[in-house]
Amino acid sequence: MISQQAYRPVPYASGNGYPEWPRGMAPVQTMQPMTGFPPSVSSGSPMTPTGSVVQVQTPQYEQSYIENILRLNLGKTGTFYMTYENNREWNAKIFKGILEAAGRDHIIISDPATGKRTILLMLNLDYATFDEPLLYQYPGVIGNPGSSPVR
């Protein structure tokens, strides 16, 4: 037989934010409410033993994601190899065109002969080839984007 205990809500004080202690079970040390807020600290910032935050200027680097590499090479003609799973008509398809835009999840290319634009999903991209040198800025290297062509 399972015994059911009655629900007993926990009493909380409404003034200072600390719970009420049952009689005879008061805490050993008296807690004082905080006056003010701790300083805002960005992740990884060191603090001194007194609690002050040491401001450190960390360089911001663009990470080496495919969309960033493609953005450095807008206007170049590329061939994009795509795979589409569970497609009965075509599992893989090749698109060739001028790279117009690249986002986190898409690529926009245009056909130079017709001007027709196609949006390709990054999800389906296997790889891309270009017939000319690519501009590439490796993360952590300070300088102008596109300053180092890859041949």
N, C-alpha and C positions, 0 to 999 in steps of 0.2 A: 504494500500500500504506500502510495506517495503522499507525503504530508505537504500541504500547501501553507506557506507562511504568509501572513498578511503583509501587504505592501506598506512600507514605512518610508515616507519621503525624508530626505536629508534636510535639516533646517539650515538656512543660510541667513546671515545678517544682511540687511538691506543698506546699511550705511557705509561701512569701511571696506567692504569687499572680502572680509575674512569669514570663514565659517564659524558658527557658534560651536563652542566646545561643550560636551556634556558636563554636567556638574561633577566636580571632583576629578576631572581629567584635563585640567587646563595645561597648555604647553609649558615646558620648562622656561623658555625664553619668550619674552613678549616681542611680537613682531610689530614693526613700525611701518606704516604705509609709505611708499616711495613718494618723494616730492619732486616731480618733474619726470622727464623721460631720458633714457640713455641716448647717447649721441647716435646719429645715423651713421652706419658703417657699411661701406661697400664691401662686397665679398673679397676677402683676402687682404684687407688693409690691416696693418699691424697696430697694436695698441700699447701704450706705455703702462707701467705698473699703476699709475694714478688714474688710468681709465681714459686718457685723452687719445684721440685717433691721430695717427701719423699719416698725413696725406702723401701718397706716393703716386707719381705720374707714370702710369704704365702705357707703353705705346699700343695703339690699336692696329691690328693687322687684319687685312681681308683674308679670309680663309680660302683655301684652294678647292672650291667646289666647281663642278662642271659649268654651272650657269655663269659663274664669274669669269671663267676662261672664255666661254662663248661670248659674253658681253664685251670682252676686250677685242674681239675679232668680228664685230658687226660690220656688215658690208662685204664680207668675203664669201665666196662660193664654196659650199660644202656638200658632202654626200652623207646622209644620215641613215643609218641602218637600224630599222625598228623591228621588234618582234611583238606579235599579238597572240597571246595564248588563247586556246579554245576557239579559234576562228576557223570555220570550215572553208571559207573562201580563200584566205591567204594567211599563213602563219607568220610570214616575214615579208617586209616590204622595204624598198629603198627609195628615199626621197632625195632629190638634188635641187638646190636652189641657193639664192642669196640669203644669208643670215640677216634678218631684220631685227629680231629681238629675242631675248632669252630671259626667262624668269625661273623661279624655283621649280615650277612644275610644267613649264611649257617652252617651246621653241617656235618662233614664227619665221618661216622662210617664204621667199617669193620666186616664182618662175620668171627668169629674165625675158623669155620669149613672149609670154602671155600676160605677165604682171599678176597672175593668180597667186593669192597668198594661202598658205597652209599652216595650220596650228598643229604642232606635234606635241604629244605628251612626253615629258621626261621619263615617265614610268616605263614607256615602251622603248626608250633609246638604248641600243646596245653599244654603239660607238659611232663616231663621226670621222670623216677624213676630209682634208683640205689639200688643194694642189699648190698652195703657196705657204710661205712661212707664217706661223702663228705668233701673235703677241701673247706673252705669258709673264705674269708677275708672281713670283714665288712668295708665299706668306712669310713674313718676318724680314723681308728685304725692303728697306726703306728706299723710296724713289718714286718716280712717276710710273703709274700703271702703263703697261705696254712698252716698257723700256728694254725688254729683253726678248728678241724674236727667237722662236724655236724653229730649227731647220730640220 
